[in-house]
Amino acid sequence: MAAFLCTSCSSEPAKKTCTDPLGCVDIPATSPVKLGVIQSLSGKVGPLGQEQMRGLELALARRGGKLLDREVSLQVEDTGCQPEGGANAALKIVADPNMVAIFGTTCSGDAATASEIMSKAGFAMISGNNSAPFLTAIGGQRAPKWQAGYFRTAPNEESSGPAAATFAYQKLGIRKAATVNDGDIYTKGLADGFAKRFQELGGTVVLNATVNKQDTNMGPLLTAVKNSKAELVFFPLFQPEGNHLLMQARRDPAMKKTVLMSDGALIEQSFIEAVQDDAVGMYFVGPTPPTKSPAFDKLLDEYRARFKTSPSTFYYVSAFDAAEILFAAIEKVATKEANGVVRIGRTALRDALYATRGHSGISGTLSCNEFGDCAPQRFNVLRLANPDAGVEGLKANVQFTYSPSP
């Protein structure tokens, strides 16, 4: 009885019960805020993943490396831009009940597998690079791979394929086109979007082909393209498959007049350096870059000062914005208990992210809708004229700008 009475009069505050439907993360007084990071950091897609990491680092640096007055601990997992890599990375991260949220992924195929695991575990995840329509919404409806708690600040490329098709049909006068994908949801989604819009305009898709990741011999594909009489090939592939297709097509005299067009995955300095003059005259469709502003210039200066180089793409900006939106949501919902523990409700965190409206990002004003899309859709078609001008020269050579009707 004496022991019972002593315990009941202890000054130790009683731990409050978590009432959040998805559970709570309780961060002890002396512990860091733990965030999972899922990116593609190896292989040809590695530079894109690196830009995502750098955007996150810049956002943390603005806060002195702290969140909620705590140090931030990152668990970084590399997917290799493979769906199974996304699944394995997500499983590792959600196994830790003290993990607050996930920053990622780089590739959309990884996001499809990672977000399913993340969502079932009650987490929230935000990407600054994923853009496949299948992850969020298509035509104002939930897309096949939509998952609760998934968000992104890269534009939904639902309009990327239509942008390329509209330019090809209306500006280049193309009437027969071929599409090439590599079987994942990103490239297939863009190819399908191109085909649908091109046919609506009156064009004919004479070939819809698929290559495998890691294919190096594009000869059979190019033979099929020639037999189809396609005037244009739209191939939204990554490196190295995109490099092989381009260079082998350029070495085929029968394809000298065939127009070649890809997407934002190849708007990359490493791609231009690898293919050089073979890419002259090639077209690319990608998100309209951020408008120059004092805030943009400030972040660019911070990038150069921190990493001792200039960015190879502008995707670090959408990564920075994704991190800022996540940090703001965490700060909004976190509560501090009497014993110094910081509590974050998982449902509350998701709700705060869905409630994001009018966020003044470096890439523009961001508002997250019920599907997790936070950025407006607007795309440029670019033409490479001078490899020596690099990716900046490419991005400056805008041929056409497309945004869907409101």
C-alpha positions in Angstrom: 0.0 0.0 0.0 2.8 2.4 0.9 4.5 1.7 -2.4 1.2 2.3 -4.2 0.7 5.6 -2.5 4.2 6.7 -3.2 3.7 5.9 -6.9 0.4 7.8 -7.1 1.9 11.0 -5.7 4.9 11.0 -8.0 5.6 14.4 -9.7 6.2 12.6 -13.0 3.4 13.8 -15.4 1.1 11.1 -16.7 1.6 10.3 -20.4 -1.4 11.5 -22.4 -3.2 8.9 -24.6 -2.7 9.4 -28.3 -6.1 10.0 -29.9 -4.9 10.4 -33.5 -6.6 7.7 -35.7 -3.3 6.8 -37.4 -1.2 7.0 -34.2 1.4 9.4 -32.9 5.1 9.9 -33.1 6.5 10.8 -29.6 10.0 12.3 -29.8 11.8 12.2 -26.4 13.2 15.5 -25.0 16.8 14.7 -26.0 16.1 12.9 -29.3 16.3 14.2 -32.9 13.5 14.5 -35.4 13.9 11.5 -37.7 13.0 11.8 -41.4 13.2 9.0 -44.0 14.7 9.9 -47.4 14.1 7.8 -50.4 15.9 8.8 -53.6 17.7 7.4 -56.6 21.4 8.2 -55.9 23.2 5.7 -58.1 23.3 5.0 -61.9 22.4 7.4 -64.6 19.5 8.9 -62.6 21.8 9.6 -59.7 22.2 13.3 -60.6 18.4 13.8 -60.3 18.4 12.2 -56.9 21.4 14.3 -55.9 19.5 17.5 -56.8 16.6 16.3 -54.6 19.0 15.8 -51.7 20.5 19.2 -52.2 17.1 20.9 -52.1 16.4 19.2 -48.8 19.8 20.2 -47.4 19.2 23.8 -48.4 15.9 23.8 -46.6 17.4 22.3 -43.5 20.3 24.8 -43.7 17.8 27.7 -43.6 16.8 26.4 -40.2 20.3 25.8 -38.9 19.9 22.1 -39.4 17.1 21.9 -36.8 13.3 21.3 -36.7 11.2 21.9 -33.6 14.4 23.1 -31.9 15.8 19.5 -32.4 18.6 18.2 -34.6 17.3 16.4 -37.7 18.4 12.8 -38.3 18.0 11.5 -41.9 17.7 7.8 -42.9 18.7 7.9 -46.5 17.8 4.9 -48.8 18.9 4.6 -52.4 16.4 2.9 -54.8 18.5 2.8 -57.9 15.3 4.1 -59.7 13.8 0.6 -59.5 10.2 -0.1 -58.1 11.6 -2.9 -55.9 14.1 -0.4 -54.6 11.3 1.9 -53.6 9.4 -0.9 -51.8 12.5 -2.1 -49.9 13.4 1.5 -48.9 9.9 2.2 -47.6 9.8 -1.0 -45.6 13.1 -0.1 -43.9 11.8 3.4 -43.0 8.3 2.6 -41.7 9.8 -0.1 -39.5 11.0 2.7 -37.2 8.0 3.9 -35.2 9.9 7.1 -34.4 10.2 8.1 -38.0 8.1 11.3 -38.6 7.7 11.4 -42.4 9.3 10.6 -45.7 11.0 12.8 -48.3 11.0 11.2 -51.7 11.2 9.7 -54.2 13.2 10.6 -57.4 11.5 8.2 -59.8 7.8 7.7 -60.2 8.0 4.0 -60.5 9.7 3.9 -57.0 7.0 6.2 -55.7 4.2 3.8 -56.7 5.7 1.0 -54.6 7.0 3.2 -51.7 3.8 5.2 -51.4 1.6 2.1 -51.0 3.7 0.9 -48.1 4.0 4.4 -46.6 0.3 4.9 -46.8 -0.7 1.6 -45.2 1.7 2.4 -42.4 0.0 5.8 -41.8 2.9 8.0 -42.9 3.1 11.1 -45.0 5.5 11.4 -48.0 6.3 14.3 -50.2 8.4 14.4 -53.4 10.0 17.3 -55.3 10.6 15.2 -58.5 7.8 12.6 -59.2 5.5 13.7 -62.0 3.8 10.6 -63.4 0.0 11.2 -63.7 -0.7 7.7 -62.3 0.5 8.7 -58.8 -2.2 11.4 -58.2 -4.9 12.3 -60.6 -5.9 11.9 -64.3 -8.7 14.0 -65.6 -9.7 15.2 -62.2 -10.2 11.7 -60.8 -8.0 9.6 -58.6 -5.3 7.9 -60.6 -4.6 4.1 -60.3 -1.6 4.5 -58.0 -3.0 7.2 -55.8 -2.3 6.7 -52.1 -3.5 8.7 -49.1 -0.7 10.8 -47.6 1.3 11.2 -50.8 2.2 14.7 -52.1 4.5 16.3 -54.7 5.6 19.7 -55.7 6.6 18.7 -59.3 3.9 19.3 -61.8 1.6 16.4 -62.7 2.8 15.5 -66.2 -0.7 14.7 -67.2 -0.2 17.6 -69.5 3.3 16.9 -70.7 2.3 14.3 -73.3 -0.5 16.6 -74.6 2.0 19.5 -74.7 4.4 17.5 -76.9 1.5 16.2 -79.1 0.0 19.7 -79.6 3.4 21.1 -80.6 4.1 18.3 -83.0 0.8 18.5 -84.7 0.1 22.2 -84.7 3.6 23.7 -85.0 5.7 21.0 -86.8 2.9 19.7 -89.0 3.5 16.1 -88.0 0.7 13.7 -88.9 2.3 10.3 -88.1 4.1 9.6 -84.8 5.6 6.8 -82.9 5.9 6.5 -79.1 8.4 4.6 -77.0 8.2 3.8 -73.3 10.2 1.5 -71.0 7.2 -0.1 -69.3 7.1 1.9 -66.1 4.2 4.1 -65.0 6.1 7.3 -65.8 7.2 6.7 -69.3 4.0 4.8 -70.3 1.8 7.5 -68.8 3.6 10.2 -70.9 3.5 8.1 -74.1 -0.2 7.4 -73.6 -0.9 11.1 -72.9 0.9 12.0 -76.2 -1.0 9.4 -78.2 -4.4 10.4 -76.9 -3.9 14.1 -77.6 -2.2 13.5 -81.0 -5.1 11.3 -82.2 -7.7 13.9 -80.9 -6.0 16.5 -83.1 -6.2 14.3 -86.1 -2.8 12.6 -86.1 -2.1 8.9 -86.3 0.1 6.9 -83.9 1.6 4.4 -86.2 3.7 2.6 -83.5 3.5 2.3 -79.8 6.7 0.5 -78.7 8.3 -0.6 -75.5 12.0 -1.1 -74.6 13.4 -2.7 -71.5 15.4 -0.9 -68.9 19.1 -1.5 -69.6 18.5 -2.2 -73.3 21.5 -1.1 -75.4 20.6 -2.4 -78.9 17.9 -0.2 -80.3 18.2 -1.7 -83.8 14.9 -3.7 -83.8 13.0 -0.7 -82.4 14.4 1.6 -85.0 13.6 -0.8 -87.8 10.0 -0.9 -86.5 10.0 3.0 -86.5 11.2 3.1 -90.1 8.7 0.5 -91.2 5.9 2.5 -89.6 6.8 5.6 -91.6 6.6 7.7 -88.4 7.7 11.3 -89.0 8.4 11.8 -85.2 9.4 9.6 -82.3 8.3 10.6 -78.8 10.5 8.7 -76.3 10.2 9.9 -72.7 13.0 7.7 -71.5 15.7 8.1 -68.9 19.5 7.7 -69.4 21.1 5.5 -70.6 18.2 4.0 -72.8 17.4 7.5 -74.1 21.0 8.1 -75.0 21.2 4.8 -77.0 18.0 5.4 -78.9 19.1 8.9 -79.9 22.7 8.1 -80.9 21.7 5.0 -82.9 18.9 6.8 -84.7 21.4 9.6 -85.7 23.6 7.0 -87.3 20.9 5.6 -89.5 20.7 7.5 -92.8 17.0 6.4 -93.2 16.1 8.4 -90.1 17.9 11.6 -91.0 14.6 13.5 -91.3 12.8 11.8 -88.4 12.0 14.3 -85.6 13.1 13.1 -82.2 11.4 14.4 -79.0 11.9 13.4 -75.3 10.9 14.8 -72.0 12.3 16.3 -68.8 14.2 13.2 -67.7 16.8 14.1 -70.4 16.9 17.9 -69.7 20.1 17.2 -67.9 23.7 18.4 -68.3 25.1 14.8 -68.2 22.8 13.8 -71.1 24.0 16.7 -73.3 27.7 16.0 -72.4 27.2 12.3 -73.3 25.5 12.8 -76.7 26.9 16.2 -77.8 26.0 17.0 -81.4 23.7 14.0 -81.8 21.1 15.9 -79.8 21.2 19.0 -82.0 17.7 19.7 -83.3 16.1 17.4 -80.8 13.0 18.6 -78.9 12.2 18.2 -75.2 9.1 18.8 -73.2 9.5 19.7 -69.5 8.0 21.8 -66.7 8.2 25.5 -67.1 11.2 26.6 -64.9 10.7 28.9 -61.9 10.4 32.6 -62.7 13.5 34.5 -61.8 13.0 36.5 -58.6 15.0 37.7 -55.6 14.0 34.6 -53.7 15.1 32.4 -56.6 18.4 34.2 -56.8 19.0 33.9 -53.1 18.5 30.2 -53.1 20.8 29.8 -56.2 23.5 31.8 -54.3 23.0 29.5 -51.3 23.3 26.4 -53.6 26.5 27.6 -55.2 28.0 28.6 -51.8 27.2 25.3 -50.2 28.0 22.9 -53.0 30.7 24.8 -54.8 29.1 24.4 -58.2 26.0 25.5 -60.2 22.9 23.2 -60.4 22.6 20.9 -63.4 18.8 21.3 -63.4 16.2 23.5 -61.6 14.6 20.4 -59.9 16.4 21.3 -56.6 14.0 24.2 -56.4 10.9 21.9 -56.3 12.7 19.7 -53.8 13.4 22.8 -51.6 9.7 23.7 -51.8 8.7 20.1 -50.9 10.9 20.2 -47.8 9.6 23.6 -46.8 5.9 22.4 -47.1 6.7 19.3 -45.0 8.6 21.3 -42.3 5.8 23.8 -42.0 3.2 21.1 -41.6 5.3 19.3 -38.9 5.7 22.6 -37.1 2.0 23.3 -37.3 0.8 20.0 -35.7 3.6 19.2 -33.2 2.7 19.6 -29.6 5.1 19.7 -26.6 4.2 17.7 -23.6 5.0 18.6 -20.0 7.8 16.1 -19.9 9.5 17.6 -22.9 8.3 15.0 -25.4 7.2 16.4 -28.7 4.1 14.6 -30.2 3.1 14.5 -33.8 -0.2 12.9 -34.9 0.1 11.1 -38.2 -3.4 12.0 -39.3 -2.9 15.6 -38.2 0.3 15.8 -40.3 -1.5 14.5 -43.4 -4.4 16.9 -42.9 -1.9 19.8 -42.5 -0.3 18.9 -45.8 -3.7 18.6 -47.6 -4.6 22.0 -46.1 -1.5 23.7 -47.7 -2.8 26.8 -49.6 -1.0 29.7 -51.1 2.5 28.6 -50.0 5.0 31.1 -51.4 7.5 28.7 -52.8 10.5 29.4 -54.9 8.9 27.6 -57.9 5.7 29.6 -57.5 2.5 29.6 -55.3 1.7 26.1 -54.2 -1.6 24.7 -53.0 -2.0 20.9 -52.3 -5.3 19.4 -53.6 -7.1 16.3 -52.4 -5.0 14.1 -54.8 -1.6 15.4 -53.4 -0.7 17.6 -56.4 0.7 20.9 -55.1 2.0 22.6 -58.3 0.2 24.0 -61.3 0.7 22.3 -64.7 2.6 24.4 -67.2 5.1 22.9 -69.7 7.7 24.2 -72.2 8.8 22.6 -75.4 12.6 23.2 -75.9 15.0 22.6 -78.8 18.7 21.9 -78.5 20.6 24.1 -80.8 24.1 24.3 -79.2 25.5 21.6 -76.9 28.3 23.9 -75.8 25.6 26.1 -74.2 24.7 23.2 -72.0 21.4 22.7 -70.2 21.0 26.4 -69.5 21.1 27.1 -73.2 18.6 24.4 -73.8 16.2 25.7 -71.2 16.4 29.2 -72.7 15.5 28.0 -76.2 11.7 27.8 -75.7 9.7 26.9 -78.8 6.2 26.5 -77.2 4.5 26.9 -73.9 1.4 24.8 -72.9 -0.9 24.8 -70.0 -4.3 23.0 -69.8 -7.4 25.0 -69.9 -8.8 25.9 -66.5 
